[in-house]
Amino acid sequence: MSELLYKEEVYVIAGAMFEVYKTLGIGFLEPIYQEALAVEFTKRSIPFEREKPLELYYKDVLLEKKYCPDFVCFGEIILELKVLPKLSNIEVAQLLNYLKITKMKLGVLANFGSTPHLEWKRYVL
């Protein structure tokens, strides 16, 4: 069996997400969880970039529109936050598109709107 990609990094990211979920619970909008998570990342010395614009090309032409994932952590992991009753294939497709654009290998999709616990999953491209 192969080792999980960025195992330790995802472990500390998940710990920060669980702390935010435990502290705030459900019922807030996504920007509140995003800001709280940035605070938690800073407290835990987790390197991150928030809403880093990603360039998009169509047939070698740079498009004006940009994608902005919620976080890029450790310069290698895209973290996308949602606040929904349940995640769907639409949210998964969004994260996979971020990975394709950046050529990064690992993404984490986290849903702060689910009960009774934080819903999250790793995606490897």
N, C-alpha and C positions, 0 to 999 in steps of 0.2 A: 504494500500500500504506500502511495506517495504522500509526502508531507504537504500539509495545507500551505497554500501560497500566502505569504505575509501573516502567518499565524499569530505571532506576538503583537504585531501592529493592530490587527483586527481585534485581538483580545482587549487591548487598552482602549480602542475606540468604543467597543461594546460596553466596557465598564463605564465610560463617560455617558453613553446613551442611557444605560440603565439608571445611573444616578439622576439624570435629568428627568427621566420618566417617573422615577420614584418620588422625586421632589415636587414636580409639577402635576403629575397625573395626566388625565386626558381633559380635553375641552378647550385647549388654546389653539390659536391659529399657528400655521407653520413658522412664520417669522419669529414667534416667541420661542419656540423650541430651538430654532436655528441660533438665535442670540444666546440663549441659555447654554447651548452646546458649545458655542465659541468660548464662553466663560469657563466652562468645564475643561475644554481642551487646553486653554491657557493655564489653568490651575494645575493640570496634570502634565504640562510641558509636552503636549502632543502637537507636533508641527502641522499647521493647516493653512490653507488659503480659502477664503470664503467667497463664493460666487465668482470664481475665476472665469472670465470670458474665454470661450473656446471658438477658434476660427473655423468657419465652414467653407468648403469649396464645392463648386459644381463645375465639373469639366475644367479643372485648373483655374477657375475664376473665383476669387474670394467674394463671398456673399456678405452683404451688409449685416444681416442677422447673425446673432451669436447665441450659442447655448451657454448657460451659466449654471453648472451644477452647484448644489448647496455648499459642498466642501470638496477640496482635494487635500487629503491627509498624507503626511509623509512623502509628498511629491509623487505618490504611486497609486493611491487608492481613492477612487471617487465615492463619495458618500452623498446619497440623495435622500432627503427627508420628505415624508408625506404625512398628512393627517386625514385619514380616510377610515371608514368602517372596515374596509377590506381592500387589500392590494389586488390589482388586476394585471392582465397582460400589457395594458397601456403603460403603466408605471415601469414594468420590467423592460419594455421596449425602449423607453426613454433612457434608462440607465445603460442598456446595451449600446444605444446610439452614442452616448457619451464615451463609452469605452472604445468604440470603433473610431471615433473622431480623434481621440487622444492617443490611440494605440496602447493604452494602459491595459493591464491584464485583469485587474480586480476591481469590482464595485460592490458597494454595500447599499442595499435599499432598506430604509427603516421607516416604519409606520407608527407614529405616536398617537394615532386615533383608534387603535384597536384595543379591545378589552378581552380578557382581564390582564393582559401583559403586553409589553412592547413586542411588536412583530418586526423581525428583521431577517435578512437573508444575504448571503454572499453570492456573487455572480462572477464567474471566471470566463474570460473570452479567449 
